[in-house]
Amino acid sequence: MKQFWSESIRDLAPYVPGEQSNAANLVKLNTNENPYPPSPAVIEAMQRATDADLRLYPDPDSLELKRAIAEFHDIPLEWIFVGNSSDEVLAHAFLGLLKHPLPILAPDITYSFYPVYCALYGIERVAVPVDEQLRVRITDYQRPNGGIVLANPNAPTGIALSLDEIRALLSANTESVVLIDEAYVDFGAESALSLVGEFPNLLVVQTLSKSRSLAGLRVGFAIGQPSLIAALECVKGCFNSYPVDRLGNIGGAAAMRDREYFENTCARIVASREWLRERLVELGFEVLPSQTNFLFARHPAHAGAALHQALRARNILVRHFAKPRIDAFLRVTIGTDAQCQILVDALKEILG
């Protein structure tokens, strides 16, 4: 079957995304999508852009999108790299900044795409164990390395490091790149962006998929000092000259500029998250502290896999990871208030 495959990929285990289903009446709380639509300004801008100019290539430098990101974060344009989703930006960073003789360091429980990139690019990785509370301990990263990769807040746990902890990590690790993946930072965590000017080895990666409701558009970006950005641009130029399409550039810029809609949407999700956390605790769940748009929870009397299947039978999708140390947990995306209520009612019935 694999006789025509390149030798380098024959043993790769690719990343497996959460289940996508078109079933009717489905309550989909498994892929951390935003339950609210994009800003009306995004829809309007993209509708205006669906004209005859779609025959033309998009701006290869995504200048309008970069300007909107620069305006929002009050940073120089030269600090910004954009790509087709934060996953692509991460992939370029792994190849362009993290492939060295020494291994990279990343938590043993974190975003499962990181080991996939390492396998794809032949990067050695040391999985640093999180503690008994599933927290990252920055003191565990004070060792020789070819780079450090941390999702903050972490996924799938939802637990965030403080800005002081990130600063301490950077101060103790000045000879390799520290990549902070901030896919969920807008739901209550502290961004490391304020440290970019101080630390030339810091790269911060963000996405428009979560807090700006644009998972279907695939737009991500990195912020770092120009020497890091140049490495990403080099990889991009060897891979795809036009990673962000016309609609992605225009829609992404509109999303970045509608600050009020962004802030209101995030606030609604945070409020729903706290309501759902309280309900789950009342039902006997242990719920980890979350600064994301999801909760990571387990019940002492019910296996995670069994709860996952019982909810699936009721047309409610949540995420279960059959992995050591976390197989008792469910990751539950924060939906609308109505969806959260449906979940709670179903759990009451299941728990009996």
Helices and strands as residue ranges (DSSP letters): G 7-9, E 27-28, H 40-49, G 52-55, H 63-73, G 77-79, E 80-83, H 85-97, E 104-107, H 113-121, E 125-128, G 138-141, E 147-151, H 163-172, E 178-181, G 185-187, G 193-195, E 202-207, E 220-224, H 226-237, H 246-257, H 259-282, E 286-287, E 294-298, H 304-312, E 316-317, E 319-320, E 329-333, H 337-351
